[in-house]
Amino acid sequence: ALDYFDAMARGNDRPALWVVGEDGSEQKLSFADMSARSNRVANYLRGLGVKRGDRILMMLGNEVPLWETMLAAIKLGAVLIPSTPLLTAADLRDRLERGEVRHVVASSVHAAKFADLAGDYTRIAVGAPAEGWRDFAESAAAPADFTPDGPTKADDPFLLYFTSGTTAKPKLVLHTHQSYPVGHLSTMYWVGLNEGDLHYNISSPGWAKHAWSSFFAPWNAGACIFVYRAARFSAAATLQVIADKGVTTLCAPPTVWRLFIQEDLAAYPVKLRELVGAGEPLNPEVISQVQKAWGLTIRDGYGQTETTAQVGNPPGQPVKAGSMGRSLPGYDVVLLDADG
């Protein structure tokens, strides 16, 4: 955020973040805007007592304050715990306790979930005012110049993810200021992102994949992050927006690709160059239908919450049906037999 993003953002009026609502509303912010806005949020949070190493639980939707808060946390050296809005009060209690949370930044629509969760943590609400919560909008009045309290080390903690926990309680996964920001050069390479691209990653905040392709990979490349906000997913409406706004690179989970092919894809004049799928392997018939309609191949990739993209089909190499691809830059992938 300080060494790379702010340097790239200086005097840079190219779009960095473009949020489009289903009601037609739009917010388009440049790299310079995001640098200044995140400085204000960092100064505001510092004024509320956020210190280096403090844990901040963040429960926000695909809204501008999410990106401002992430950049601000990096600048402060605070540790973010991104959380999905689907969490129950019991899930949140577990995260507050095991995550040793000192501050919460949440959409005001979720404020009620914290009503019975005791603890000495700062509460900051985004959106409509919430009783007993600070208003995130106050951050707009904070100074636009930020001075860090000291250097941030590469191995300082930055992100603390709770995995989905399918067999037991969610496990904590810690990432540093190196492992995700620098590590996601592998994800940038897999997606095939270039400076000036308009990149749309269909993903919900709170999961690691959102940080992968809706934060680090596009901004590492100097690309613009595109977001379409809708109350319910509609394949037709999403495809129309992709075509209308000129999205160039698209990442979507297999569930979304399966919904897309139920539409007449050829009827949408997309400007797409790269397509990727992540989360689980894509069935060959989905890939062939998209190929037939758009002349583009969806490329698979694989990684974990604990890593960045490890294995994938990067642009420019033939995709072998059913193959997850090659090891990506930065990873040595070794296949082990039953004896290790």
C-alpha positions in Angstrom: 0.0 0.0 0.0 2.8 2.4 0.8 5.8 1.1 -1.3 3.9 0.0 -4.3 0.2 1.1 -4.5 0.8 4.7 -3.4 3.8 5.0 -5.8 1.7 3.7 -8.7 -1.2 6.0 -7.7 0.8 9.3 -7.6 -0.8 11.5 -10.2 -2.5 8.4 -11.7 -6.1 9.2 -12.8 -6.7 5.8 -14.5 -9.6 3.9 -12.9 -8.7 1.6 -10.1 -12.1 0.6 -8.8 -15.5 0.7 -10.6 -18.6 -0.3 -8.7 -21.9 -0.6 -10.6 -25.2 -1.2 -8.9 -28.2 -3.1 -10.4 -30.1 0.2 -10.1 -27.7 1.8 -12.6 -25.7 3.7 -9.9 -21.9 3.9 -10.5 -18.8 4.8 -8.5 -15.6 5.0 -10.4 -12.4 5.9 -8.5 -8.9 6.4 -9.8 -5.7 5.1 -8.3 -5.0 8.6 -6.9 -8.5 8.7 -5.3 -8.0 5.3 -3.6 -4.6 6.3 -2.3 -6.0 9.5 -0.7 -9.2 7.9 0.5 -7.2 5.0 2.2 -4.9 7.6 3.8 -8.0 9.3 5.3 -9.4 5.9 6.6 -5.9 5.0 8.0 -5.8 8.3 9.9 -9.4 8.0 11.1 -8.8 4.4 12.4 -5.6 5.5 14.1 -7.6 8.3 15.8 -10.0 5.6 17.1 -7.0 3.7 18.6 -6.1 1.2 15.9 -2.5 0.3 16.4 0.1 -1.9 14.6 -0.8 -5.5 15.2 -4.4 -4.9 16.2 -6.9 -7.3 14.8 -9.8 -5.8 12.8 -12.8 -7.9 11.9 -14.2 -6.7 8.6 -17.7 -7.7 7.5 -18.4 -5.6 4.4 -20.1 -6.3 1.0 -18.7 -5.4 -2.4 -18.7 -1.7 -1.5 -15.9 1.0 -1.7 -15.2 1.1 2.0 -13.9 -2.6 1.8 -11.1 -1.6 -0.5 -10.4 1.6 1.5 -10.2 -0.4 4.7 -7.9 -3.1 3.3 -5.4 -0.5 2.0 -5.7 1.5 5.3 -5.0 -1.7 7.4 -1.8 -2.4 5.4 -0.7 1.2 5.9 -1.3 1.0 9.7 0.2 -2.5 10.1 -3.1 -3.8 11.5 -4.3 -7.4 10.9 -7.5 -7.9 9.0 -10.0 -10.7 9.6 -12.2 -10.6 6.5 -15.6 -12.2 7.3 -18.5 -13.2 5.1 -21.9 -11.6 5.9 -23.3 -15.2 6.1 -21.8 -15.7 9.6 -24.1 -16.3 12.5 -23.8 -14.8 16.0 -22.1 -18.0 17.2 -19.6 -17.9 14.3 -18.8 -14.3 15.1 -18.3 -15.0 18.8 -15.8 -17.6 17.9 -13.9 -15.2 15.6 -13.9 -12.4 18.1 -12.5 -14.7 20.8 -10.0 -16.8 18.8 -9.1 -13.9 16.5 -8.5 -11.6 19.5 -10.5 -8.9 17.7 -9.9 -5.3 18.9 -12.0 -3.5 16.3 -15.0 -4.3 14.0 -15.8 -2.5 10.7 -19.1 -3.8 9.4 -22.0 -2.8 7.2 -24.7 -1.3 9.4 -27.2 -3.9 8.2 -25.1 -6.5 10.2 -24.8 -4.4 13.4 -27.6 -6.3 15.1 -25.6 -9.5 14.9 -23.1 -8.0 17.3 -25.7 -6.8 19.8 -25.2 -9.7 22.3 -21.5 -10.2 21.6 -19.7 -8.7 24.6 -16.2 -7.4 24.4 -14.1 -4.3 24.5 -13.9 -3.7 20.7 -14.4 -0.5 18.7 -17.5 -0.7 16.5 -17.5 1.1 13.2 -20.5 1.0 10.9 -20.6 1.5 7.1 -23.8 2.8 5.7 -26.8 4.1 7.7 -26.0 5.2 11.3 -26.2 2.4 13.9 -26.8 3.0 17.6 -23.7 2.6 19.6 -21.4 2.4 16.5 -19.1 5.0 15.0 -20.0 6.2 11.5 -17.4 5.2 8.9 -18.4 8.3 6.9 -16.6 10.4 9.5 -13.3 9.2 7.9 -13.9 11.5 4.9 -12.9 14.5 7.2 -9.6 12.9 8.2 -6.3 14.3 6.7 -5.4 13.0 3.2 -1.6 12.7 4.1 -0.5 9.7 6.0 2.7 9.0 7.8 3.4 5.5 8.9 4.5 4.9 12.5 7.5 2.9 11.3 8.6 0.3 8.7 6.5 -2.8 8.0 8.5 -6.0 7.8 7.8 -8.5 5.1 6.9 -11.2 7.7 4.6 -8.9 9.7 1.1 -10.4 9.9 -1.6 -8.8 7.7 -4.5 -11.2 7.0 -6.1 -13.8 9.3 -8.6 -16.0 7.5 -10.9 -18.6 9.0 -11.2 -21.5 6.6 -14.6 -23.0 5.8 -14.1 -25.7 8.4 -16.0 -28.5 6.7 -14.9 -31.2 9.3 -14.3 -29.3 12.5 -14.1 -25.7 13.7 -12.6 -23.3 11.1 -8.8 -23.1 11.3 -7.0 -19.8 11.3 -4.7 -19.1 8.3 -2.3 -16.2 8.8 -0.8 -14.3 5.8 1.9 -11.7 5.9 2.7 -8.5 4.0 4.7 -10.7 1.7 2.8 -13.9 1.3 -0.3 -12.4 -0.3 0.7 -9.0 -1.8 3.8 -10.5 -3.5 2.6 -14.1 -3.6 -0.4 -13.1 -5.8 2.0 -12.3 -8.7 1.4 -16.0 -9.4 -2.4 -15.3 -9.5 -1.8 -12.3 -11.7 0.2 -14.5 -14.1 -2.4 -17.2 -14.2 -5.3 -14.8 -14.9 -3.2 -13.0 -17.5 -3.8 -9.5 -16.2 -2.3 -6.4 -17.8 -2.1 -2.8 -16.9 -5.3 -1.0 -17.9 -7.4 -4.2 -17.9 -11.0 -4.1 -16.5 -11.1 -7.2 -14.3 -14.2 -8.7 -12.9 -13.9 -11.5 -10.3 -17.3 -12.9 -9.3 -16.7 -13.6 -5.6 -18.1 -12.8 -2.2 -16.1 -10.8 0.3 -14.9 -12.7 3.4 -13.3 -15.5 1.4 -9.7 -15.7 0.4 -10.6 -15.8 -3.3 -11.9 -12.2 -3.0 -8.5 -11.0 -1.9 -6.8 -13.0 -4.6 -8.6 -11.6 -7.6 -10.6 -8.6 -6.4 -7.7 -6.9 -4.6 -4.1 -8.1 -5.1 -3.8 -9.6 -8.6 -5.5 -6.8 -10.5 -3.8 -4.0 -8.5 -0.4 -5.7 -8.8 -0.9 -5.4 -12.6 -2.2 -1.8 -12.5 -5.7 -3.1 -13.7 -9.1 -1.7 -12.7 -11.2 -3.9 -10.4 -14.8 -4.1 -11.6 -17.7 -4.9 -9.3 -21.4 -5.5 -10.1 -23.7 -5.3 -7.0 -27.0 -7.0 -7.2 -29.3 -8.4 -4.5 -29.7 -11.7 -6.3 -27.5 -13.2 -9.0 -28.9 -13.0 -12.5 -26.8 -14.6 -15.3 -28.5 -12.5 -18.0 -28.1 -9.2 -16.1 -24.4 -10.0 -15.3 -23.6 -10.9 -18.9 -25.2 -7.6 -20.1 -23.1 -5.6 -17.7 -19.9 -7.4 -18.7 -20.7 -6.6 -22.4 -21.8 -3.0 -21.7 -18.9 -1.9 -19.5 -16.2 -3.6 -21.5 -14.8 -6.1 -19.0 -11.6 -7.6 -20.4 -10.7 -10.3 -17.9 -13.2 -12.5 -16.0 -12.9 -15.0 -13.2 -16.0 -16.9 -12.1 -16.6 -20.1 -10.1 -18.0 -23.1 -11.9 -21.5 -22.6 -10.5 -21.6 -19.2 -12.3 -20.2 -20.7 -15.6 -22.9 -23.3 -15.5 -25.6 -20.6 -15.2 -24.0 -18.5 -18.0 -24.2 -21.3 -20.6 -27.9 -21.5 -20.0 -28.1 -18.1 -21.7 -27.5 -17.4 -25.4 -23.8 -16.3 -24.9 -23.3 -15.4 -28.6 -26.0 -12.6 -28.1 -23.7 -10.7 -25.7 -21.0 -8.7 -27.6 -18.3 -9.1 -24.9 -14.9 -7.5 -25.1 -13.3 -10.3 -23.0 -9.7 -11.5 -23.6 -9.1 -13.9 -20.7 -11.5 -16.3 -18.9 -10.7 -18.3 -15.8 -12.5 -20.6 -13.4 -11.6 -21.5 -9.8 -13.0 -23.4 -6.9 -13.4 -26.8 -8.5 -12.6 -28.4 -12.0 -14.9 -27.3 -14.8 -16.7 -29.9 -16.9 -15.5 -30.0 -20.5 -19.0 -29.3 -21.9 -19.1 -25.9 -20.2 -15.7 -25.0 -21.6 -16.6 -26.1 -25.1 -19.9 -24.1 -25.1 -18.1 -20.9 -24.1 -15.4 -21.6 -26.6 -18.1 -22.0 -29.4 -19.9 -18.8 -28.4 -17.0 -16.5 -27.7 -13.9 -18.2 -29.2 -12.3 -18.1 -25.7 -11.1 -21.0 -23.5 -11.9 -21.0 -19.8 -8.6 -21.8 -18.0 -8.6 -23.7 -14.6 -6.5 -22.8 -11.7 -5.9 -24.2 -8.2 -4.7 -22.8 -4.9 -5.8 -22.7 -1.3 -6.6 -20.2 1.4 -3.1 -21.0 2.8 -1.5 -20.2 -0.6 -1.9 -18.1 -3.7 -2.5 -19.7 -7.2 -0.2 -22.8 -7.2 -1.2 -24.7 -10.3 -3.0 -23.4 -13.4 -3.3 -23.0 -17.1 -1.7 -19.5 -17.8 -2.5 -17.7 -21.1 -0.7 -18.9 -24.3 -0.4 -22.6 -23.6 -2.7 -25.3 -24.9 -5.3 -26.4 -22.3 -5.6 -30.2 -21.9 -9.1 -31.3 -21.0 -9.2 -32.4 -17.4 -5.7 -31.1 -16.6 -5.3 -28.6 -13.8 -2.3 -27.1 -15.5 1.4 -26.5 -14.6 3.0 -25.3 -11.4 2.9 -21.5 -11.4 5.9 -19.1 -10.8 7.0 -19.3 -7.2 5.8 -22.9 -6.6 7.6 -26.2 -6.8 4.7 -28.7 -7.1 5.7 -32.3 -6.3 3.4 -35.3 -6.7 3.8 -37.8 -3.9 2.8 -41.5 -3.9 1.3 -43.4 -0.9 4.8 -43.7 0.7 5.4 -40.0 0.5 
